[in-house]
Amino acid sequence: MSTEAGIWFQNNSYPHQKLQGPPDLPVPPQPDNKAQLLEGMQYIKIEAGTLAKEITTSAYNGKTKHPGHDYFSAVEWFQFAEMHLRHHFRQKGSIDEFLKDR
């Protein structure tokens, strides 16, 4: 993996700063409403539990390329996704704090 990603993994966290992805990365569609968002989060929670079990019991130990940080194993991809989600929750907390004073 890249040196930058290696630091993130060592700290088990993204830095608390705005990160810039590749400009050609597609923008995911936004949910239509809060209920759809909550349903999606519940689905992710269930699927993550299933994937965690599969990853820990898999005999496969290859790696796949991340578009900006070289190669990750399945375990590293799983950790990366969790760090990414925590990063977004931290961003949401910052936005909520900013809006609280408005």
C-alpha positions as CSV (number, residue, x, y, z in Angstrom):
1,M,0.0,0.0,0.0
2,S,1.0,3.6,-0.3
3,T,3.1,5.3,2.4
4,E,0.1,7.6,3.2
5,A,-2.3,4.6,3.5
6,G,0.3,2.8,5.7
7,I,0.2,5.6,8.2
8,W,-3.6,5.6,8.2
9,F,-3.6,1.8,8.9
10,Q,-1.0,2.2,11.6
11,N,-3.2,4.8,13.3
12,N,-6.4,3.0,12.4
13,S,-7.8,6.3,11.3
14,Y,-7.9,8.9,8.5
15,P,-6.4,12.3,9.4
16,H,-9.0,14.8,10.6
17,Q,-8.8,16.9,7.5
18,K,-10.6,17.3,4.2
19,L,-9.3,14.7,1.8
20,Q,-9.3,15.0,-2.0
21,G,-10.1,12.0,-4.1
22,P,-9.4,11.5,-7.8
23,P,-11.3,14.0,-9.9
24,D,-12.8,11.2,-12.1
25,L,-14.4,9.4,-9.1
26,P,-18.2,9.1,-9.7
27,V,-20.4,10.9,-7.2
28,P,-22.8,8.4,-5.5
29,P,-26.5,9.2,-5.6
30,Q,-28.0,10.7,-2.5
31,P,-30.9,8.9,-0.7
32,D,-34.4,10.3,-1.3
33,N,-35.1,10.6,2.4
34,K,-33.9,9.7,5.9
35,A,-35.8,6.4,6.0
36,Q,-34.0,5.2,2.9
37,L,-30.7,6.3,4.4
38,L,-31.4,4.4,7.6
39,E,-32.5,1.3,5.7
40,G,-29.2,1.5,3.7
41,M,-27.2,1.8,6.9
42,Q,-28.9,-1.3,8.4
43,Y,-28.2,-3.2,5.2
44,I,-24.5,-2.3,5.4
45,K,-24.4,-3.3,9.0
46,I,-25.8,-6.8,8.2
47,E,-23.6,-7.2,5.1
48,A,-20.5,-6.1,7.0
49,G,-21.1,-8.8,9.7
50,T,-21.4,-11.4,7.0
51,L,-18.2,-10.2,5.2
52,A,-16.2,-10.1,8.4
53,K,-16.9,-13.8,8.9
54,E,-16.1,-14.7,5.3
55,I,-12.8,-12.7,5.4
56,T,-11.6,-14.3,8.6
57,T,-12.2,-17.8,7.4
58,S,-11.0,-17.4,3.8
59,A,-7.9,-19.2,2.6
60,Y,-7.4,-16.6,-0.1
61,N,-4.7,-14.0,0.7
62,G,-4.3,-12.0,-2.5
63,K,-4.6,-8.2,-2.8
64,T,-6.6,-5.9,-5.1
65,K,-5.6,-2.5,-6.3
66,H,-7.1,0.6,-4.7
67,P,-7.2,3.5,-7.2
68,G,-5.1,5.8,-5.1
69,H,-3.3,3.7,-2.5
70,D,-1.9,0.7,-4.3
71,Y,-2.9,-2.8,-3.1
72,F,-5.0,-4.0,-0.1
73,S,-5.8,-7.4,1.2
74,A,-9.4,-8.3,2.0
75,V,-8.8,-7.6,5.7
76,E,-7.2,-4.3,4.8
77,W,-10.1,-3.3,2.5
78,F,-12.5,-4.1,5.4
79,Q,-10.5,-1.9,7.8
80,F,-10.2,0.8,5.2
81,A,-14.0,0.8,4.7
82,E,-14.5,1.1,8.5
83,M,-12.0,3.9,8.8
84,H,-13.7,5.7,5.9
85,L,-17.1,5.4,7.5
86,R,-15.7,6.8,10.8
87,H,-14.2,9.6,8.9
88,H,-17.6,10.6,7.4
89,F,-19.2,10.3,10.9
90,R,-16.5,12.7,12.2
91,Q,-17.3,15.1,9.3
92,K,-21.0,14.9,10.1
93,G,-20.2,15.7,13.8
94,S,-18.2,18.8,12.6
95,I,-21.1,19.9,10.4
96,D,-23.6,19.3,13.2
97,E,-21.5,21.4,15.6
98,F,-21.2,24.2,13.1
99,L,-24.9,24.3,12.5
100,K,-25.7,24.2,16.2
101,D,-24.5,27.7,16.6
102,R,-26.4,29.1,13.6
